Amino acid sequence: MSEPESELNIIDALGKPCPMPVLMLKRALKSQNGAVYLLKSSDPHSQIDVARYCQLHQLKYDFKEISMHEFHYLIES
């Protein structure tokens, strides 16, 4: 999943507490199928929530901790 960032659908959930990052991802996935998303979150609990959501819905995802307060998830639907 090494897509150029220009082809990504960016979901900016920075500053939003859980469960908002997952809800924003869910809304984006309903609007497009077969897309690649970059979910940006600042909530450390999003690591668990996003991982569970992706596993339940059989979505491929990669996680990267940018800093102590920024987490990126590359999600392929």
N, C-alpha and C positions, 0 to 999 in steps of 0.2 A: 504494500500500500504506500507507494512513494509517489503520490500525485503532486504536481506543482500547486502551490498555494492559490494561484489564480483560478484553478478549476475546482477549488473546494467551496462548499457551502459553509460559511462560518456562522456558528451559533455563539454569540457572546453572552455568557452567563456570569461574567466577572461581577463580583459584588452581590450576587443573588444567592440567598441561602437555599439549601436543599429543602424541598424537592424540585425547586425551579429549574436547575440545569437538566434534569431528566424530563420534566414536563416540556421544556423548550425543545429538547431533542425529539420527543414523541410527536410534537406538533410539526416539526420540520420533516420527520419521516413520513407523516401522512400526506404532505404536500408533494413529495417527489419520491419515486421508487428507483432504485439502482444508482443512487448518488453517493458521493463521498462527503462527509461532514467533518469539520474541525470544531469540536465543542471546547470552548475555553471556560474554565470554572475557577473560582477562588475558594470554594468551600471544600475543605479536606474530606468531608463525608461523601462528596460526589464520587470519590474513588470506588467506594463500595456500591453505591446506588447505580452508577453507570455500568459497572462491571456486571452486576446482577441483571440489569435491564438488557444488556447486549447478549448475555448468555441465555436468558429466557426467550429472546426473540431471534436467536441464532444469527447475530450480527457480528461481523469481524471488527475488532477494535484494537488499537494500540494506545498505550498510556505513556505520557511523558510528563515528569514533574519539572516544570520550568524554574520555579522557585518555591519557597515555603508557602507562598500565597497564590500560586498560579499553576494550574494543571491543564494539560491539553489531552484531548482524546480524539484520535482519528478513527472515524466510524464509517464502515462501508455497508450499505444496505443492499 
